[in-house]
Amino acid sequence: MLALALLASALSITLPYLSRLIIDRGLLGRDPHALLILCGAIVGLAALSLAVAGLMRWIYVRASAGILFALREDVYRHLLALAPEFYRRRAVGDLVTRLDGDVAEVQRFSTDSVLACLNSLLLLVGSVAVMGAMSWRLTVVAAAVLPFQLLVRHVCRPLLTRRTRAVREQTGEIAQFLFETLGAAKSIQAATAEAHEQLRLRALNRGFLERLLSLQLVSYGTGAAAGLLSHLSTAAVFIYGGYAVIAGSLTLGTLVAFVAYMARSAGSAGSLLGLYTAYQRAAVSFERVEELLAEPVNSRPRLAPGVIAGQNAGYGLRPRPADNAISLRSVSLGRAVCGNALLADCSLEIAAGSKIVIHGASGVGKSTLIDALRCFVPLDSGAILLGGVDISECDPALLRRAVEVLVPDPVIFRGSILDNLRFGNFDASEASLVDAARRVGLEDHGQLAAGLMTAVASGGAGLSAGQRQRLALARVLLRQPEVLILDEALTHLHAAAAQELLRLIDTQFSRCTRIIVSHSAASIPQPDMVLELRDRRLLQAPRALRA
């Protein structure tokens, strides 16, 4: 790019000088031979300039696309490493806007500014050098307005920054609105709230238009003031140069060529000055992306020796059979997450392979405790042990394969059921996927038009609640966890379907330690222990309740 930019600048600087020779030698000198040669040279140089410009564009598109993709992938990788708490306080629409629009703005400025600065600088230096050689007095006249142009852009800088940020934030609001409402279209129709949501979108659009117009007015005003100063400079050069031509101290060709070089240098200077304005806009996107990158990622501690080791057919982890006992040692939890203590100085032993029920009122911290078992949230104090080893010493990725959680609404992506079974089990053979689906009764439960190749929409639309849970169970079965947790996973199932699913889990996951979080402990058959989370304590229920 640098070599081509140098060549393009040299060609661009040469063309106005040829026009000077055409006027002074060909026209005023009455030399038709020189006129033909010089005009032919202009056509040849123009064709070469077009070829160079085309090659530059091809290289630029490849390079800038590579930079954009790398930036977006790096930010996306960072987002996937952030704790769940981050996503509870951030709107997904705003994150998408930053990942798409703001990252693209960073890329555009980073690549465009380098190219524009290089080309403009080369053209400016070359043009000013030729202008100075032709007439240093005219060059001084032409450059007199430059300090005033810098002053205009400096004064407008904070206005541009504030208005650009306002536009970016409003774009994020619109993206979040669309994300939320399109994902809840059925609920909106059920509430006959279509007109209400349409009015909300209209209000958001009006707000965006107001912010955009404000930004455009400031941008236009800045450019218009700088452009007016450029016209004043051009007029001054024509007046001063015209008197010089009339007096005979300057040739007409020199004045024409000087004005052409001045136009090129003004364009280059304007581009360089425009970079200052563009930076103010890009700085907003830099800050918005940097806010994401500044978020601390989940720590990646070392793998505890012997705790979670070994591969099962390339897709599952198989810890030692005795490694699924869970111990809570003086665990306090909640203050680091939400500012309130949810569990205080709790100690508990859960035997390997046992079936435990945890119940309690909403908001007491059951799901937070489950997150702590997978190192998604930090403990205030104490330790949680799996197989006698502190889980904080385990590699989180391996720990989370050993401790699986089923939730009421499992994540299901658009695609086939087979594609969804493969999620998280990417190296699994098709035979193992089919076997897992058979073992959880997925194909037998309800009607699947094309078996495991049946297409499903995002969120599992088209599948019953039971089918969605069986699909999630088949995924877990492939991963062969040591601990299986049901976090209110039976909420959307009627009583008979819930009992059928529990019997299936007891059969297929009998080796696992099973923890069932439920509001209705009495509906869970034959638990080994029933615990109630109340008053920041895990209280063991009497044996009569467990029966």
N, C-alpha and C positions, 0 to 999 in steps of 0.2 A: 504493500500500500504506500509506503514511504517513497519507494523508487518511482511508482506510477504518479504519485502526487507531485514529485519534483518535475517529472516530465510534463504533466498536465499544466503546471504553473509556468514552465518555460514556454510552452506553446501559447498559452493565454497571453503572456507578456509580449510575445513576438508579434501577434496579430495587429495591435494598434500601431506599432512602429511601422509595419508595412503600409498601413493606410497613410501615414505621414509621407512615406516615399512615393506612394501613388499620386498624392496631391502635388507635392513639390517637384518631383522628377517627371512623372507621367503626364499630369495635366498642365501644371504651370510651366514645366520644362518642355512641353510639346514633344514627348518622346513616346510614340506608340509601341515601339519594341519593349521598352522598359515597362510600359503599362500592362502589356500582355503577360510578361514574365512575372511581374509582381502580383497580378490578379490570379494567375495560375498557382503561385506560391500560397496565396491566401486559401484557395480551394483545397490544395493538398494538405496544408496544415490543419484546416478545419476537419477534413476527413480523418486525419491522424488523431486529432483531439477527440472526435467521436468514438473511435476505436478504443483509445485509452480510457475514456470515461465509461464505456460499456464494460471493459475488463475490471475497472475499479469497482463498479457497482456489483458485479458478480462476486468478487472477493469480499466486498463489504457485507453483502447479504449473508454469505456463509459464516463470516466471522461474527457478525452481530447476532445471528441466530444462535450460534454456539454459545456466545456469552449469555444471552437471554435464558437459554435452556439450563445452563450451568447455574446461573443465579437462582432461577426458580426451583431447581432440584435441591440446591443447598438449603434454601429457606424452607422448602417442604420437608426435607429430612430433619431440620431443626424442629419444626412444628410437631412432627410425629414423636419427637423425643421429649416433649413437654409433659408435665404431670396433668392428670385429669382436672385438677383444680384450676388450671389455666383456662380450660374450655368452659368451665362453669361461670367464669366472669368475662368471657369474650364472646361477642356475637360472631357466628360463623360467616354471615354475609360480609362483615367487615374484614375478616381474615381472608376471604376469597378475593375481595377488592384489593387488599394489600398484596396478596400473592400474585394476582394477575396485573392489575393496573399499575400499582406502585413499583413493583419489580420491573415491569416493562419500561416505566418512566426512568428508573435508574439505569437500565440498560441503554435506552435511547440516548440519554445524556452522556453516559460513559463512552459510548462508541461514536455517536454523532459529534460530540464536542471535540474528541481527539481529531477526527477527520476534518471537521469544519475549522478547528483552530489551525491545523497543519496547512490546509489549503489556503485559508485566509491570510495566515501569516506569511506564507511564501509569496502569494500574490501581492500583499501589501508591501512587503520589503522590496520585491522586484519592481513594482509600479512606482513606489516613491523614489527608488534609486534612479529609474529612467526619467521621472518627472524632474528630480533635482538636477540631472544632467542637462535636461532641456532648458529649465529656467528655475533657479532656486527661489527667485522672488515669487513667482506664481505658486510654488510649492508652499511657501510660508503663508500666503493668502489662503490657500486651500485648507491648511491645517489649523487655522486660527479658531475654528468652531469646535475642535475636538474637546477641549476642557469643558465647554458648556454641555456637550452631549454626555460626557461622563457624569456631570453634576445632575442632569435630569434623571438618569438611570439610578444614581445613588439615592436621590430623594424618593423615587418611586419603589425602591426595593422592599421596605417593610409592608407597603400596601399590597404588593404582589404576593408576598409570602403568606400574609393572613388570608387573603382571598383564595389563594390556591389551596391552602389547608381546608378552608370551608367547603370548597367544591369536592375535594377528596372525601371528606367526612360525609357529606351528603350523598355521594355515590355509594359509600358503604351502607348508609341507611336504606337506600333503595334496594341494594343487593340483599340485605338482610330481610327486608319486607317481602321480596319475591321468594326468597328461600323459605320463609316461614309459611306464607299463604299458599304457595303452590303445593307444598308438602301437606297442607291441611285442607285441600280443596273439598274433600267430602264433608268435613266438619263445617266448612263455611256454607256449603249448599244446604246442609241439614239445618243450620241456624238461619237460613235465608238471609245471610249477611253479605251477599255479593255486592249490593249497592254500597254498603258501608265500606267494604274493603276497596271498592273502586274509588270512593271519595278519599280514602286514606292515601292511595297511590297518587291521585290527582294533587293532593296537598304536598306530598313529597316531591312530585315533579315541579310544582310551582316553586317550592323552596330551592330546588336545584337550579331552576332557571334564574331565579333572583341572584343566587351566588355566582352563576356562570356569567350573567350579564355584568355584574359588578367587576368580576375578574377581567372580562373582555374590555370594559371601559378603561380600566387602569392600563391594561396591556396596549390598547389602541392609543391612549393618551401619551404613553411613554414613547411608542414608536412614531406617533405623529409629530411630537415635539422634536425628536431627533431628526426626522425627515425634513421638517421645516428648516432646521439649522443647516442641513445638507444643501437644500435649495438656495439658502442665503449664500453659502460658500460658493456654489456653482455660479450664481449671479455675480459675485465679487470677482471670480476668476475671469468671466467673460468681459466684465467692465475693464479690469486692469489689463487683461491680455488684448482686448480689442483696441485700446489706446496704443498698446505697444505695436500691434500690427499696422495701425494707421500711421504711426510714427516711423515704421520701417525697421524697428529694432527686433521684431519677431516675425517669422514667416507664418502664413496662414496654415500651412500643413502642420507646423509645430503646435499652433494653438489647438487645431482640431485633434491631433494626437494626444496633446496634454489633457484635453477635456475627456477623451476616451479613457486614458489612464486614470484620470481623476475619478471617473465613474466606477472603474474597476476597484480602485483603492478605497473609494467610499463604500462600495459593497462589501469589500473585505473588512474594512474597519467596522461597518455596521454589523457584520457577522460576529466579529470579535466582541463588540459591545453587546450584541444579542446573547452571547454566551453568558454574560453576567446576569442578564434577565432570566435566561433559561436555567441558570444555576439556582436562582431563587425559587423557581417552580420545582426543580428537581430536588432541592434541599428538603422540601416538604416530604417527598416520597422517600428520600434517604432516611429521614427521621422516622417515618412510619414503618419502614422495613427494619430499621435498627431497633425500634421498640420491640419487635418480635425476636430479633436475634439476641437481644439483651436478656430475654427470659431465661432463667437457669434451667438446664435440662436435668432430667432424672439422672442421678449418679449411676455409674457403671462399675461397681466394685468387683473384686476378683471372684472367681468361682471357688466356693469352698470345696476342698478336696473330698471326693467320695460322696458328696451329698446328692448331686444330680448329675449323673454321668451315664454315658452309653447311648447308643442309637438303636431304634427299633425299625428295621426295614427302611431306614433313611428318612422317616418322617415323624417318629415319636421318641420321647425320652423315657427311659426305664430306670428310675432310681432303684435302690435296693428295697426289697419288700418291707423291711422293718423301718424304712425312712419316712413313713407317712404319719407318725405320731406328732401331735402338735402340743407345744407347751407355751403358756403365757406366763412370763416372769415379771411380776410387779409392773404390769403395763398400765400406763396412763396415756390417754388419747383424746384429742379434740382441740386443745388450745392452739396448737400449731396450724390446724386446718381451718377452724371456724371461730376461734377465740373463746370457745366454751368447752369446759371439760365434759366429755361424753363417757369416759371410763377412767376410774381412778384406782391406782395401785391394785390391779386385778391379777390374780394368779390362778391358773387353770391347767389341768392335764387332760388331753383328749387322746384316748388310746388309739393305736393304729388300727385301721379298718372299722372303726366304730361309726355309728349313725347318730348324729347330734342334731337337735332342734333348738334354734334360737328364736325367741319371739319377744315382742315388746311393742310399745306404742310407737306411732310414727314420729320420726325425728329424734329418737333417743340415741341413734348412732350405730344401728345394725349394719347398714351399708358401708359406713366409714370403717367399721371394724373389718369388714370383708376386704375393703381396699387396703387396709394396713397389712393384712395377711399376704398381699401380693406386692407390697412395697410401693403402692401408688400414693400413699400418704405417710408422712413421718409420725413416729411415736413421740409423745412428749417425754416419756422416760420408760425404762424397762426394756424388755426384749421378747421377741417371738421366735420360737425355735421349731424347726421342722426336722424330725429325725435327730434331735439333739444338737443341731447346728443353728446358730443365729441367722435368720433369713437376710439380715442386712449385710451379711458376708457373702451372699450368693449373687451370681450374675442374674440381674432381673429378668432377662429374656428366658433363661432356663427355669427360673423360679416360676414364672407365669405359665410355662408349659406344664409344670408339675402341679400347679394349683389352678384348676379351671373353674370358671364361674358361669352358670346359666342364669340369664336374666329374663324378665317377662317378654321383652321385645328383642330377640336376637338379631344381630346385624345380618341382613340378607341383601346381596347386591343384585343388580339387574343382570340376567344371564340365565343359564340352565341350572337345574338343581345340582347336576354333577359339578358345574363350575363352583357353586357355593360350597359343596362338600370339600372341594380342593382348597378353599380359602384357609390358610394356616397349615395346610398339609400339602404343600406344593410339590413335594417329591413323591407323594403316594401314588402307587400304581392304580390303574382303573379298576383292577380286580379287588384291591383292598377297599376302594371307595364303594363299590357295589356291595361288598360283604358287610361293610359298616352300615349301609342303608338297610340291608336285609335284617341285620341283627336288631336294629331299633324299630323295624316294622314300618319304615317310611313308605315303601311302595304299596304295602297292604293297607295303609291307613288313609282311607278316602280315595278319590279318583284322580290319578295323574294321567293326563291325556297321552303323554309320550314317555312315560316312565321317568327315569332320571334325566332324560333330555328335555323334560318339560320346561318351557321358558317361564320365568317369574319376573315380576317387576321389582323395582327398588323397594326395599322394606318388606318383601315377601308378599306383595299384593297378588292375590290369586290362590294363596295357600291358606288353609285354616290355621287357627292358633295351635292345634295339636300337631299339624304337619310342620309348622315352623319350629316348634320345640323339638320334634324328632330329628329334623335336619340339624339343629344345633347339637343335639345329643350324638348324632353320628360323627360330627366334626370332633367332638370331645373324645369319643371312642377311639378315633384314629390317633389321637395324641397320647392316649394312655396315661392320664394324669395319676398322681398319687393322692391328690385331694380334690374332691368334687363338691362345689358349693352351689346350692340353689338359692339365689337371692330373689325371693318372691317370684320364682319362675313359674309358679302354678296359677298366678293371679288371673290370667285370661282363660283358664280352662274350667269347665264345669266339673262337678264333684267326681263323676265317674271317670272322666278323662284324666283328671289329676291323679286318682288312685291307680289307674292303669299305668300312667307314666312313672309313678313312684315304684310300682312293682317292677317295671322294666329297668329302672335305675338300680334297684336292689339286686336284680339278676345280673346285669351287665357290668356293674361297677362294685361288686361285692368286695373286691380287694381294696377299694379306695376308702379313705376316710371321707365320710359324707357329712356335710353341714347343710342343714335346711333352714333357711330363714323364712319364717312364715308368721302371719298374724294369727293363724289358727293352729296352735300346737296340737290340739286334740285330733286334728284330721290326719296327722302323720302317723302311719302304722309302725308300731314296735320300735320306737327309738331307744337307743342305749342311754341317752341323757337328754333332758329337757332343761334349757337354760332360759331365764328371763332377764333381759337387759333393762334394769330399772334403778333409778337413783345412782347412776354411775357404777353399778355393780352388775356382775353376771351371777344371778341367783339360781341355784339348782332347785328344780321343781320336785315335789314329793313323788315317790315311786308310783303312787296311784294314778297320777296324771300321765306318767310315761306309759302305763299299761293301756 
